[in-house]
């Protein structure tokens, strides 16, 4: 059913319903969102192209009528696949059908069709003209297929030749392929053919198979194998993992219709050694966790740390992807705005242990995002994040770069060549993710990720956000069943609790057990659950100076470093002293003795991209030098009644 570009025309594009308001003087159509009443404009020819391509659907009274139940045009063959005789036959049938239609005859006018067939046969000099019944059948097939010329092709064009093998020989071939070729022994087809001939010879001796039909060629056997399911053949010979690799296809698993429809999350160790901002010593290779949009290949969030691919890295990357980026990157000189923000509809993950943990499941429930797990060893099911990791090798940072070992080539030690501090390295990654990568043209889509993401935001509903980011932190926090007593809660040597715990103690007694949670990136507070109403109450650490900007891994390393002192006395003085001694140990070190020491120092530093965004890793400026004291100031502040002493030589 046709439609008109008039005022009131309603169409749906993606998740938005739009209505045409009026036509402007230059031919542009003024449109309006039916939900938010946000105005906009669209060109007439662009709207028509969107409708014809299926990206926009006209709804309401102008919508197309449902498709008829008539037989659709056959799609078994195409006109390009016809041979010469089949094309000539198609031309003949088309000429007779065209003549009947030009004469305005219907299929039931048999006598008129017979008279018309004689005239067409005389003009074509056709010695064997078709009968009226044949022409009427051709007309029926032509008209019921929406006037598709391919409906006039003879059905013999789709007929497949039947096998000429003897039934007994057919069974021998199938049995030999199943027992000899389709096995992990990986026998060749030549060996399989020899087995077939040996078995056929025994059948001939028994009189079960004629001798003249007991031989097949290697070409026939090859065609028989090629007609089989390639996946099953490779699976039987080399295993299912190899079959998935050879016959891989993404189908609809990685497609996305709009931004934040599907995002991909993964980790990778970076190929650079970075330097500590405080000590100036190399820390090693940081771990990068990214969240990338599957629709536009636009980077949504990242998290860099030395903790490895764990739950802290995943939750940090997800929080970065959801949060607005204006304040986060305020200290980084960017040419473009970081557009990514909001909760994704679907998250595509691999089978890492951190993705299957109950804590990460709670994050998904809090966000309302679905998780899709890829099969093992199928990286092509999340190709966008894998491709982004490959583009990191194009960075021009040469100092501290790790190269693959090559024989007879002088390899520079990256720990001796490193020259980039961690905070500057994180800023460089952000600049690459915002100003460089989104403007590289995608060869498959022939578009820039920035343009795809920005255009997609114009035709999708507004992004959703959690009501409280604290709930996301609470969902990603570590938990443990602890005892609350008069001293509050003690978590691995750290005391928590204050006046906020008094109502619980009055209600449940002086000593009770409950669940506590803490953020592994911030040990300055934890959450205590009220056993009565299951509410979570925030409780600060009483050692505020020690716990500020302290991570869980740092605290564990400090306690391990001061284990002997803590065995004797676990007071705050010893723990703070141990932290300072460990800090002085790294500050005074000239170089790490082993790689394990370098990893230990990296984890103790607590360096993460979240602290870089918050400005906590800024190198403190040295204190200004003291000003010289003048003689006048000395006289001014000298006491007037100072006693005078005489010197005595003994």
KOLTORVEX-34535 format. One record per residue (C-alpha): residue in one letter; x, y, z. Coordinates in steps of 0.25 Angstrom, whole numbers, plus 5000, padded with zeros to 4 digits. Each point is the difference from the previous one (the first is absolute). Last residue first. Example, Ala and Ser with C-alpha at 12.3 -4.5 7.8 and 13.67 -1.06 7.14 Angstrom:
2
   code     px     py     pz
      s   5055   4996   5029
      a   4994   4986   5002
! end
This chain:
650
   code     px     py     pz
      x   5359   5096   5327
      x   4998   5013   4992
      x   4988   5008   5005
      x   4991   5008   4991
      x   4991   5011   5007
      x   4985   4999   4999
      x   4989   5010   4997
      x   4986   4998   5004
      x   4989   5004   4990
      x   4991   5011   5005
      x   4996   5006   4987
      x   4996   4986   4993
      x   5004   5000   4985
      x   4988   5001   4991
      x   5003   5014   4995
      x   5015   4998   5000
      x   4999   4988   4991
      x   4990   5006   4991
      x   5010   5012   4998
      x   5011   4991   4997
      x   4993   4994   4989
      x   4995   4986   4999
      x   5001   4993   4986
      x   4987   4994   4994
      x   4998   4986   5001
      x   4999   4992   4987
      x   4986   4997   4994
      x   4994   4986   5003
      x   5002   4991   4988
      x   4987   4998   4992
      x   4992   4987   5002
      x   5000   4991   4988
      x   4985   4999   4996
      x   4995   4986   5002
      x   4987   5004   5008
      x   4995   5008   4988
      x   4987   4993   5000
      x   5002   4996   4985
      x   5014   4995   5004
      x   4994   4993   5012
      x   4990   4993   4991
      x   5011   4996   4990
      x   5007   4992   5011
      x   5013   5001   5008
      x   4999   4993   5014
      x   5015   5002   5001
      x   5000   4987   5008
      x   4996   4992   4988
      x   5011   5006   4991
      x   5010   4998   5011
      x   4996   4985   5001
      x   5001   4998   4985
      x   5014   5007   5000
      x   5004   4991   5012
      x   4996   4987   4992
      x   5007   5005   4988
      x   5013   4999   5008
      x   5010   5010   5006
      x   4992   5012   4998
      x   5009   5012   4998
      x   5005   5012   5008
      x   4991   4998   5012
      x   4999   5012   5010
      x   4986   5003   4996
      x   4995   4985   5000
      x   5006   4998   5014
      x   4995   5013   5005
      x   4986   4997   4996
      x   5002   4986   5007
      x   5005   5007   5012
      x   4989   5010   5000
      x   4989   4989   4999
      x   5007   4992   5011
      x   5000   5012   5009
      x   4985   5003   4997
      x   4997   4985   5004
      x   5009   5001   5012
      x   4994   5012   5005
      x   4985   4995   4997
      x   5002   4989   5010
      x   5002   4985   4996
      x   5010   4997   5010
      x   5009   4988   5001
      x   4995   4993   4988
      x   4999   5013   4993
      x   5014   5003   5001
      x   5005   4987   4994
      x   4990   5001   4988
      x   5004   5014   4996
      x   5002   4998   4986
      x   4988   4990   4999
      x   4991   5011   5007
      x   5005   5010   4990
      x   4997   4991   4988
      x   4986   4997   5005
      x   4997   5015   5002
      x   5005   5003   4986
      x   4992   4989   4994
      x   4987   5005   5007
      x   5003   5015   4995
      x   5004   5012   5008
      x   4996   5014   4995
      x   4997   5003   5015
      x   5001   4988   5009
      x   5013   5005   5007
      x   4995   5014   5003
      x   4986   4996   5003
      x   5004   4989   5011
      x   4986   5000   5005
      x   4995   4994   4987
      x   4986   5005   4996
      x   4987   4993   5001
      x   4989   5000   4989
      x   4987   4993   5004
      x   4994   4989   4991
      x   4985   4997   5003
      x   4996   4985   5002
      x   4988   5004   5008
      x   5004   4992   5013
      x   5014   4995   4998
      x   5005   5015   4997
      x   5011   4998   4989
      x   5013   5007   5002
      x   5007   5008   4989
      x   5015   5003   5000
      x   5008   5013   5000
      x   5014   5006   4997
      x   5004   4987   4993
      x   4998   5005   4986
      x   5003   4992   4988
      x   4996   4986   5006
      x   4987   5006   5003
      x   4995   4994   5014
      x   4988   4992   5004
      x   4996   4995   5014
      x   4990   4989   5003
      x   4995   4998   5014
      x   5004   4993   5013
      x   4995   5006   5014
      x   5007   5005   5013
      x   4994   5011   5008
      x   4986   4997   4997
      x   4991   5000   4988
      x   4992   5012   5001
      x   5009   5009   5009
      x   5012   4995   4992
      x   4993   5003   4987
      x   4996   5014   5004
      x   5015   5003   5005
      x   5006   4996   4987
      x   4999   5014   4994
      x   5007   5006   5012
      x   5013   4994   4996
      x   5006   4988   4993
      x   5012   4994   4993
      x   5013   4995   5005
      x   5010   4995   4990
      x   5008   4987   5004
      x   4994   4991   4989
      x   4987   5006   5002
      x   4996   5004   5014
      x   4986   5004   5002
      x   4995   5009   5011
      x   5008   5000   5013
      x   4988   4997   5009
      x   4996   4988   4991
      x   4997   4997   4985
      x   5004   4986   4995
      x   5003   4998   4986
      x   4994   4992   4988
      x   5008   5004   4988
      x   4998   5008   4987
      x   5008   5006   4989
      x   4993   5012   4993
      x   4995   5000   4985
      x   4985   5001   5005
      x   5004   5011   5010
      x   5007   5008   4989
      x   4988   4998   4991
      x   4991   5004   5012
      x   5009   5013   5002
      x   4998   5004   4986
      x   4985   5003   5004
      x   4988   5001   4991
      x   5007   4992   4989
      x   5001   5007   4986
      x   4991   4998   4988
      x   5004   5005   4986
      x   4990   5008   4992
      x   4992   4992   4989
      x   5007   4998   4987
      x   5000   5008   4987
      x   5009   5011   5003
      x   5010   4992   5009
      x   5002   4991   4988
      x   5005   5011   4992
      x   5010   5004   5011
      x   5005   4985   5001
      x   5001   4998   4985
      x   5007   5014   4998
      x   5010   4997   5011
      x   5003   4986   4996
      x   5003   5005   4986
      x   4994   4994   4988
      x   5003   4991   4988
      x   4992   4988   5008
      x   5010   4989   4997
      x   5013   5009   4998
      x   4996   5008   5013
      x   5006   5014   4998
      x   5009   5004   5012
      x   4994   5012   5007
      x   4995   4993   5012
      x   5015   4995   5002
      x   5007   5013   5000
      x   4993   5011   5009
      x   4992   4992   5011
      x   5007   4987   5002
      x   5014   5005   4996
      x   4999   5012   5009
      x   4995   4990   5011
      x   5012   4991   4998
      x   5009   5012   5001
      x   4994   5004   5013
      x   5002   4986   5005
      x   5015   5001   4996
      x   5002   5014   5006
      x   4995   4994   5014
      x   5009   4988   4999
      x   5012   5007   4996
      x   5007   4998   4987
      x   5015   4998   4999
      x   5002   4985   4999
      x   5013   4996   4993
      x   5007   4992   5012
      x   4987   4992   5002
      x   4998   4999   4985
      x   5013   4992   4999
      x   5005   5002   4986
      x   5000   4988   4991
      x   5012   4998   4991
      x   4995   4991   4989
      x   5006   4986   4997
      x   4987   4993   5004
      x   4988   5008   5001
      x   4993   5003   5014
      x   4987   5007   4998
      x   5001   5015   5004
      x   4996   5007   5013
      x   5000   5015   4999
      x   5007   5008   5011
      x   5003   5012   4990
      x   4993   4998   4987
      x   4987   5007   5002
      x   4994   5002   4985
      x   4987   4992   5003
      x   4997   4991   4989
      x   5001   4988   5009
      x   4987   5005   5007
      x   4993   4997   4987
      x   5000   4985   5003
      x   4993   5002   5013
      x   4989   5007   4993
      x   4998   4989   4990
      x   4998   4990   5012
      x   4990   5010   5006
      x   4992   5001   4987
      x   5001   4985   4997
      x   4992   4994   5012
      x   4994   4987   4994
      x   5013   4999   4992
      x   5008   4997   5013
      x   4994   4986   5000
      x   5009   4992   5008
      x   4990   4996   5011
      x   4986   5004   4996
      x   4995   5015   5002
      x   4992   5004   5012
      x   4989   5010   4999
      x   4996   5008   5012
      x   4988   5008   5000
      x   5000   5014   5007
      x   4990   5005   5011
      x   5011   5008   5006
      x   4998   4994   5014
      x   4998   4986   4995
      x   5012   5001   4991
      x   5008   5005   5012
      x   4995   4988   5008
      x   5005   4990   4990
      x   5013   5007   5001
      x   5000   4996   5015
      x   4995   4986   4998
      x   5013   4997   4991
      x   4998   4996   4986
      x   5007   5012   4994
      x   5011   5000   5009
      x   5003   4985   4997
      x   5002   5003   4985
      x   4991   4994   4990
      x   4999   5011   4990
      x   4990   5012   5001
      x   4990   5007   4991
      x   4991   5010   5008
      x   4986   5004   4996
      x   4991   5012   5002
      x   5012   5009   5004
      x   4998   5010   5011
      x   5004   5015   4997
      x   5012   5008   4996
      x   5009   5001   4988
      x   5002   5013   4993
      x   5014   5004   5003
      x   5001   5014   4995
      x   5010   5004   4989
      x   5013   5007   5000
      x   5005   4994   5013
      x   5010   5006   5010
      x   4998   4992   5012
      x   4997   5006   5014
      x   4985   5000   4998
      x   5000   4986   4996
      x   4992   4995   5011
      x   4992   5012   5002
      x   4994   4999   4986
      x   5000   4985   4999
      x   4986   4997   5004
      x   4999   4986   5008
      x   4996   4987   4994
      x   5013   4996   4992
      x   5009   5004   5012
      x   4991   4992   5010
      x   5001   4988   4990
      x   5015   5001   4999
      x   5002   5001   5015
      x   4990   4988   5002
      x   5008   4992   4991
      x   5014   5004   5005
      x   4996   4997   5015
      x   4994   4987   4996
      x   5013   4995   4995
      x   5008   5000   4987
      x   5014   5004   5007
      x   5001   5010   5012
      x   5010   5009   4993
      x   4990   5010   4995
      x   4994   5006   4988
      x   4985   5002   4999
      x   4993   5004   4987
      x   4986   5005   4996
      x   4991   5002   4988
      x   5009   4998   4988
      x   4993   5001   4987
      x   4999   4988   4991
      x   4987   5006   4994
      x   4990   4989   5003
      x   5008   4991   5009
      x   5003   5011   5010
      x   5013   4998   5007
      x   5003   4997   5015
      x   5015   4999   5003
      x   5009   4994   5010
      x   5015   5003   4999
      x   5010   4992   5009
      x   5013   5008   5003
      x   5014   4995   4996
      x   5011   5002   5009
      x   5003   5010   5012
      x   5012   5007   4995
      x   5006   5009   5010
      x   4998   5015   5001
      x   4996   4999   5014
      x   4987   5008   5002
      x   4994   5000   4986
      x   5004   4985   4998
      x   5005   4997   4986
      x   4993   4993   4989
      x   5005   4987   4992
      x   4992   4999   4987
      x   4993   4989   4992
      x   4987   5001   5008
      x   4994   4987   5006
      x   4986   4998   4995
      x   4986   4999   5006
      x   4986   4999   4994
      x   4986   5006   5000
      x   4991   5002   4987
      x   4988   5008   4999
      x   4986   4998   4994
      x   4989   5009   4998
      x   5008   5011   5006
      x   4999   5008   4986
      x   4990   4994   4990
      x   4997   4987   4993
      x   5011   4991   5005
      x   5005   4988   4993
      x   5010   4991   5008
      x   4991   4987   5001
      x   4992   5002   4988
      x   5008   4989   4991
      x   5014   5001   5006
      x   5006   4990   4991
      x   5011   4990   5002
      x   5002   4988   4991
      x   5015   4998   5001
      x   5001   5005   5015
      x   4987   4992   5004
      x   5005   4988   4993
      x   5014   5001   5007
      x   4993   5001   5014
      x   4991   4988   4996
      x   5011   4990   4997
      x   5009   4997   4989
      x   4994   4989   4992
      x   4986   4999   5005
      x   4999   5015   5002
      x   5006   5003   4986
      x   4990   4991   4993
      x   4988   5004   5009
      x   5003   5015   4997
      x   5002   4998   4985
      x   4986   4993   4999
      x   5001   4990   4989
      x   4999   5003   4985
      x   5015   5002   5000
      x   5002   4986   5005
      x   4992   4994   4988
      x   5007   5009   4990
      x   5013   4994   5005
      x   4995   4986   4999
      x   4995   5002   4986
      x   5014   5007   4996
      x   5007   4988   5006
      x   4993   4990   4991
      x   4990   4990   5003
      x   5000   4985   4997
      x   4991   4988   5004
      x   4990   5003   4989
      x   5005   4991   4989
      x   5003   4989   5011
      x   4985   4999   5004
      x   4998   5000   5015
      x   4995   4990   5010
      x   5006   4988   4993
      x   5009   4996   5012
      x   5012   5003   4991
      x   4995   5013   4996
      x   4997   5004   5014
      x   5015   4997   5004
      x   5004   5008   4988
      x   4992   5012   5005
      x   5007   4999   5014
      x   5013   5001   4993
      x   4996   5011   4991
      x   4994   5009   5011
      x   5013   4998   5009
      x   5008   5005   4988
      x   4991   5012   4998
      x   5002   5003   5015
      x   5015   5000   4998
      x   4999   5009   4988
      x   4991   5009   5008
      x   5010   5002   5011
      x   5000   4995   5014
      x   4998   5010   5011
      x   5002   4990   5012
      x   4990   5009   5007
      x   4989   4993   4992
      x   4991   5004   4989
      x   5008   4993   4989
      x   5000   4986   5005
      x   4988   4996   5007
      x   4990   5010   4995
      x   5005   5001   4986
      x   5002   4985   4999
      x   4985   4998   5004
      x   4995   5010   4991
      x   5008   4995   4988
      x   4996   4985   5003
      x   4985   5004   5002
      x   5000   5007   4986
      x   5007   4988   4994
      x   4989   4991   5005
      x   4989   5010   4994
      x   5008   5000   4987
      x   5005   5014   4997
      x   4993   5009   4989
      x   4996   5011   5010
      x   4989   5008   4995
      x   5002   5013   4993
      x   4994   5013   5006
      x   4989   5007   4994
      x   5000   5015   5002
      x   5001   5003   4985
      x   4989   4990   4997
      x   4990   5009   5006
      x   5000   5008   4987
      x   5002   5015   5002
      x   4987   5007   4999
      x   5000   5004   5014
      x   5013   5007   4998
      x   4993   5011   4992
      x   4993   5005   5013
      x   4986   5006   4998
      x   4997   5000   5014
      x   5002   4985   5002
      x   4985   4997   4998
      x   5000   5007   4987
      x   5011   4992   4993
      x   4996   4987   5006
      x   4986   5002   4995
      x   5004   5005   4986
      x   5010   4988   4998
      x   4988   4991   5004
      x   4991   5007   4989
      x   5012   4998   4990
      x   5001   4985   5003
      x   4985   4998   4999
      x   4999   5008   4987
      x   5010   4990   4994
      x   5014   5004   4996
      x   5005   5003   4986
      x   5008   4989   4993
      x   5005   5005   4987
      x   5002   5014   5005
      x   5002   5010   4989
      x   5000   5011   5010
      x   4989   5008   4993
      x   4993   4987   4996
      x   5001   4995   5014
      x   4995   5014   5006
      x   4988   4999   4990
      x   4996   4986   5004
      x   5002   5003   5015
      x   4990   5011   4999
      x   4989   4991   4994
      x   5002   4990   5012
      x   5000   5012   5010
      x   4986   5004   4994
      x   4995   4986   5001
      x   5005   4998   5015
      x   4995   5013   5006
      x   5002   4996   5014
      x   5014   5006   5003
      x   4995   5014   4996
      x   5002   5007   4987
      x   5004   5014   4999
      x   5007   4998   4986
      x   5013   5006   5006
      x   4999   4990   5012
      x   4999   4988   4990
      x   5012   5005   4992
      x   5008   5002   5012
      x   4997   4985   5004
      x   5004   4995   4986
      x   5013   5008   5000
      x   5004   4997   5014
      x   4998   4985   4997
      x   5010   5001   4988
      x   5010   5009   5007
      x   5000   4990   5012
      x   5002   4988   4991
      x   5012   5008   4993
      x   5006   5003   5014
      x   4999   4985   5004
      x   5007   4995   4987
      x   5011   5010   5003
      x   5003   4997   5014
      x   4993   5007   5012
      x   5008   5004   5012
      x   4999   5015   4997
      x   4985   4999   5000
      x   5000   4996   5014
      x   4996   4987   5007
      x   4992   4995   5012
      x   4994   5014   5003
      x   4986   4997   4995
      x   4991   5013   5001
      x   4991   4999   5011
      x   4987   4991   5000
      x   4988   5008   5003
      x   4997   5003   5015
      x   4999   5015   4998
      x   5010   5009   5008
      x   4993   5008   5010
      x   4996   5014   4996
      x   5011   5011   5001
      x   4998   5011   5011
      x   4994   5013   4996
      x   4989   4999   5010
      x   5009   4998   5012
      x   5015   4996   4998
      x   5011   5003   4990
      x   5012   4992   5003
      x   5014   5006   4999
      x   5013   4992   4998
      x   4993   4991   4990
      x   5008   5005   4988
      x   4988   5005   4993
      x   4996   5008   5013
      x   5014   5006   5003
      x   5001   5003   4985
      x   4987   5008   5000
      x   5004   5007   5013
      x   5013   5004   4993
      x   4993   5005   4987
      x   4991   5009   5008
      x   5011   5006   5009
      x   4999   4999   5015
      x   4998   5011   5011
      x   4999   4999   5015
      x   4991   5004   5012
      x   5000   4993   5013
      x   4986   4996   5005
      x   5006   4990   5010
      x   4990   4989   4996
      x   4995   5003   4986
      x   5014   5005   4996
      x   4997   5011   4990
      x   5003   5002   4985
      x   5001   5012   4991
      x   5002   4995   4985
      x   5009   5007   4991
      x   4995   5005   4986
      x   5007   5014   5001
      x   4987   5007   5005
      x   4998   4990   5011
      x   4990   4989   5000
      x   4992   4998   5013
      x   4999   4991   5013
      x   5005   4987   4995
      x   4999   4990   5012
      x   5011   4992   5007
      x   5000   4987   5008
      x   5014   4997   5006
      x   5006   4986   5003
      x   5006   4998   4986
      x   4993   5009   4991
      x   4984   4999   5001
      x   4992   5008   4990
      x   4988   5009   5002
      x   4994   5009   4988
      x   4992   5011   5007
      x   5004   5011   4990
      x   5002   4994   4986
      x   5010   4991   4993
      x   4990   4991   4994
      x   4999   4985   5001
      x   4998   4989   4990
      x   4994   4986   5004
! end
